Amino acid sequence: MSSRPRIALFDLDNTLLPIDSDYSWGEFTQTIGWTDPVVFKQRNDAFYEHYKAGTLDVHDYVRFATEAIRLRGRGEALQARERFMREVIAPAILEPAKALLDAHRQAGDRLVIVTATNEFVTRPIAQAFGVQELVAVQLATDADGWITGEIDGVPSMREGKVVRVADWLRSQGLDWGDVDTTFYSDSTNDLPLLQLVDHPVATNPDARLRVIAQQHGWRILDLFPSHP
């Protein structure tokens, strides 16, 4: 067994959660009447298809996804997020994911959630999982400290996940060679990081990632086999 410190990295959407929190937040804004149920849904669905295909323009998407938050303001947005956590996220935090995280905790590993979803949506989700370290899309803010719709720095998506995890490691006084890394992900969008870590785990993998994992002999973990 490696004597290096062990870091367990986890994608969030469709990996630790059986849903996509970003897409679900968009649906939730329709439910509470913040967005047009027809036009918003069409655009949200189109962006999601681009994400799955690996062709998403993340800057365009973040402007779209955060527009309602920005326009409603801090107070309403935070209240809506609390309701979203209760009604949508809490029922999606399932025992297999909690058990996986607990196994790594008990092994003494450091846990980090690494997600392409923005920090406004994902910070309370990471906290609900008991994970303090979150690498998410950072949102730029105005002089009042509120969201502008733009991304601050490198978005944690595709190759950007490698950049952002490297930044996080440096903030801990570490480099890739200093640590033993495991990464759990469902998506081919995460191939750059999966190919870099010591122990890639294709978790609830999409069809393309499942084939790639089989070709490379990567571990495949179906965390929610009975979940629709």
Rosetta blueprint (number, residue, H / E / L):
1 M L
2 S L
3 S L
4 R L
5 P L
6 R E
7 I E
8 A E
9 L E
10 F E
11 D L
12 L L
13 D E
14 N L
15 T L
16 L L
17 L E
18 P L
19 I L
20 D L
21 S H
22 D H
23 Y H
24 S H
25 W H
26 G H
27 E H
28 F H
29 T H
30 Q H
31 T H
32 I L
33 G L
34 W L
35 T L
36 D L
37 P L
38 V L
39 V H
40 F H
41 K H
42 Q H
43 R H
44 N H
45 D H
46 A H
47 F H
48 Y H
49 E H
50 H H
51 Y H
52 K H
53 A H
54 G L
55 T L
56 L L
57 D L
58 V H
59 H H
60 D H
61 Y H
62 V H
63 R H
64 F H
65 A H
66 T H
67 E H
68 A H
69 I H
70 R H
71 L H
72 R H
73 G L
74 R H
75 G H
76 E H
77 A H
78 L H
79 Q H
80 A H
81 R H
82 E H
83 R H
84 F H
85 M H
86 R H
87 E H
88 V H
89 I H
90 A H
91 P H
92 A H
93 I L
94 L L
95 E H
96 P H
97 A H
98 K H
99 A H
100 L H
101 L H
102 D H
103 A H
104 H H
105 R H
106 Q H
107 A L
108 G L
109 D L
110 R E
111 L E
112 V E
113 I E
114 V E
115 T E
116 A E
117 T E
118 N E
119 E H
120 F H
121 V H
122 T H
123 R H
124 P H
125 I H
126 A H
127 Q H
128 A H
129 F L
130 G L
131 V L
132 Q L
133 E E
134 L E
135 V E
136 A E
137 V E
138 Q L
139 L E
140 A E
141 T E
142 D L
143 A L
144 D L
145 G L
146 W L
147 I E
148 T E
149 G E
150 E E
151 I E
152 D L
153 G L
154 V L
155 P L
156 S L
157 M L
158 R L
159 E H
160 G H
161 K H
162 V H
163 V H
164 R H
165 V H
166 A H
167 D H
168 W H
169 L H
170 R H
171 S H
172 Q L
173 G L
174 L L
175 D L
176 W H
177 G H
178 D H
179 V L
180 D E
181 T E
182 T E
183 F E
184 Y E
185 S E
186 D L
187 S L
188 T H
189 N H
190 D H
191 L H
192 P H
193 L H
194 L H
195 Q L
196 L L
197 V L
198 D L
199 H E
200 P E
201 V E
202 A E
203 T E
204 N L
205 P L
206 D L
207 A H
208 R H
209 L H
210 R H
211 V H
212 I H
213 A H
214 Q H
215 Q H
216 H H
217 G L
218 W L
219 R E
220 I E
221 L E
222 D L
223 L L
224 F L
225 P L
226 S L
227 H L
228 P L
